[in-house]
């Protein structure tokens, strides 16, 4: 699964990576983005805007928005057929912007898992393959929410965890954000592990385990990390 990630890239560098995107002039750096929090997304609405949606997808038919707390990820293998995700996969896709993510590794002889920080070797920001939904409450209020699609790990991540988020290459953005593309056969080929040779990882301290800790120290190598 993907349960935490970062987006700390300065706005000017983010604009270089997404030159077609309208980005606010100020974005606070995030080093420990957690479920139920607002996350930066680009929805397939043809507006090309960076917006904030709640992380944890709430299907339109849900009776209780709390269901989103359990639906932060969608599996690439079943996203096209699972009732909670299939409609969004066809019609409501998004990029979830990030520049790194965390996974936890089980270590022999240890009761606690070792967190690792994983990013592109280039250090560039990227877009996770995401889905979004609109949920309307009985009082008329609206929640925009999203989920991140996960897949099998590449050779690097496999040493740490048995799943990884789908990182889309930049040449996939146009197709992924095209609302007229609705056939799974056109979308499924993008839901593959990012090449291991293009990524790096290092262990970090346990500071990241607490979502209240949203600090640069969360991504520091374990020998220098707090906690």
C-alpha positions in Angstrom: 0.0 0.0 0.0 0.9 3.7 0.0 0.2 5.3 3.3 2.4 8.3 3.5 4.2 10.5 1.0 5.9 13.9 0.5 5.5 17.0 -1.7 8.1 19.5 -0.7 9.4 20.6 -4.1 9.5 24.4 -4.4 6.8 26.0 -6.6 9.3 27.1 -9.3 10.6 23.6 -9.7 7.1 22.1 -9.6 6.2 24.4 -12.5 9.1 23.2 -14.5 8.0 19.6 -14.1 4.3 20.5 -14.9 4.5 23.5 -17.2 0.9 23.0 -18.4 -0.5 23.2 -14.8 -1.8 26.2 -13.0 -0.1 26.2 -9.6 -0.6 28.5 -6.6 2.2 30.9 -6.0 2.8 29.4 -2.5 2.7 25.7 -1.5 3.8 24.7 2.0 6.3 21.9 1.9 4.8 18.6 3.1 7.1 15.8 4.5 4.5 13.5 6.0 1.2 13.5 4.0 -1.2 11.1 5.7 -4.7 9.7 4.9 -7.7 11.9 5.5 -5.6 15.0 4.8 -5.9 17.3 1.8 -3.6 16.3 -1.0 -2.6 18.1 -4.2 -4.3 16.6 -7.3 -4.9 17.4 -10.9 -8.3 16.0 -11.9 -9.4 15.1 -15.4 -11.8 18.0 -15.7 -9.8 19.8 -18.5 -9.2 22.7 -16.1 -5.4 21.9 -15.6 -5.6 23.2 -12.0 -3.8 22.0 -8.9 -6.6 21.4 -6.3 -6.8 19.8 -2.9 -8.9 16.7 -2.4 -9.3 14.6 0.7 -7.1 11.4 0.7 -9.4 8.5 1.1 -12.0 7.9 -1.7 -15.6 8.2 -0.7 -17.9 6.5 -3.3 -20.9 8.6 -4.3 -23.2 5.9 -3.0 -21.6 5.7 0.4 -23.9 6.3 3.4 -21.0 7.4 5.7 -18.0 9.4 4.5 -15.9 7.5 7.1 -15.6 4.7 4.5 -12.9 6.9 2.9 -10.5 6.1 5.8 -10.3 2.5 4.5 -10.0 3.4 0.8 -6.8 5.3 0.4 -5.5 2.8 -2.2 -6.9 1.0 -5.1 -5.2 -2.1 -6.5 -4.2 -1.9 -10.2 -5.2 -5.6 -10.7 -8.9 -5.0 -9.6 -9.5 -1.3 -10.1 -11.5 -1.8 -13.3 -14.0 -4.2 -11.7 -14.2 -3.4 -8.0 -17.5 -1.6 -7.4 -15.9 1.1 -5.2 -13.5 2.1 -7.9 -14.6 1.0 -11.4 -16.7 4.0 -12.3 -14.0 6.4 -11.1 -11.4 4.5 -13.1 -13.4 5.0 -16.3 -14.5 8.6 -15.7 -12.8 10.3 -12.8 -9.0 9.9 -12.8 -6.4 12.3 -11.4 -2.7 12.8 -10.7 -1.8 13.0 -7.1 1.4 15.1 -7.0 4.3 13.9 -4.9 8.1 13.8 -4.8 8.6 10.8 -2.7 6.8 8.2 -0.5 7.4 5.9 2.5 7.2 2.2 2.9 7.8 0.1 6.0 10.0 -3.0 6.0 9.7 -5.9 8.4 13.1 -6.5 10.0 14.0 -9.9 11.5 14.2 -9.8 15.3 12.5 -6.4 15.5 9.0 -5.7 16.7 8.8 -2.4 14.9 9.0 -1.9 11.1 11.8 0.1 9.5 10.5 3.1 7.5 12.2 3.9 4.2 11.9 7.0 2.0 11.7 6.3 -1.7 11.9 8.8 -4.6 13.0 9.3 -8.2 16.8 9.3 -8.6 16.5 12.6 -10.4 14.8 14.2 -7.4 12.0 15.4 -9.6 8.3 15.5 -8.6 5.9 13.2 -10.3 2.2 12.1 -10.4 0.8 9.0 -8.8 -2.1 7.5 -10.7 -5.2 8.4 -8.8 -9.0 8.3 -8.8 -11.4 10.9 -7.5 -15.0 11.1 -6.5 -17.7 13.5 -5.4 -19.7 12.7 -2.3 -22.8 14.8 -1.4 -24.1 14.8 2.1 -27.8 15.0 3.0 -27.2 18.6 4.1 -25.9 19.5 0.6 -22.2 19.7 1.5 -19.7 18.2 -0.8 -16.5 16.3 -0.3 -14.0 15.8 -3.1 -11.9 12.7 -2.3 -9.2 10.6 -4.0 -7.3 7.3 -3.8 -3.9 6.3 -5.1 -3.5 3.2 -7.3 -0.9 0.6 -6.2 0.8 -2.2 -8.1 3.4 -4.9 -7.7 6.8 -3.5 -6.5 9.8 -3.1 -8.7 13.1 -4.8 -7.7 14.1 -1.9 -5.5 10.8 -1.6 -3.6 10.4 -5.4 -3.4 13.3 -5.4 -0.9 11.1 -3.2 1.4 7.5 -3.9 0.7 5.2 -6.0 -1.4 3.3 -3.1 -3.0 4.1 0.3 -4.4 2.1 3.3 -5.8 1.8 3.7 -9.5 4.1 6.5 -10.6 3.0 7.6 -14.1 5.7 8.7 -16.6 5.1 12.2 -18.0 4.1 10.8 -21.4 1.1 9.1 -19.7 -0.4 12.3 -18.3 -2.3 13.2 -21.4 -4.1 9.9 -21.7 -4.7 9.6 -17.9 -6.3 13.0 -17.7 -8.3 12.7 -20.9 -12.0 12.3 -19.8 -12.9 10.8 -23.2 -10.6 7.8 -22.5 -12.8 5.4 -20.6 -11.9 1.9 -21.8 -9.8 -0.1 -19.3 -7.8 -1.6 -22.1 -6.3 1.9 -22.9 -5.6 2.7 -19.2 -4.4 -0.6 -17.7 -0.9 -0.6 -19.5 0.1 2.5 -17.5 -0.5 0.7 -14.2 2.9 -0.9 -13.9 5.9 -0.5 -11.5 8.1 2.4 -12.2 11.6 1.2 -13.4 13.8 0.4 -10.4 16.9 1.9 -12.0 15.2 5.3 -11.9 14.6 5.3 -8.2 16.5 5.4 -4.9 15.6 4.6 -1.3 17.1 5.0 2.1 16.0 4.1 5.7 14.7 6.9 7.8 13.9 7.3 11.5 10.6 6.6 13.2 9.6 10.3 13.3 7.5 9.7 10.2 5.4 7.1 12.1 3.4 10.0 13.7 1.4 12.0 11.1 1.7 15.1 13.4 5.4 15.2 12.5 5.5 17.1 9.2 9.2 18.0 9.2 12.1 17.8 6.9 13.7 15.5 9.4 11.2 12.8 8.4 13.2 12.2 5.1 16.7 12.4 6.7 18.7 9.1 6.5 18.3 7.0 9.6 21.7 7.8 11.0 20.8 11.5 11.1 17.0 11.2 11.5 15.3 12.2 14.7 13.3 9.6 16.5 
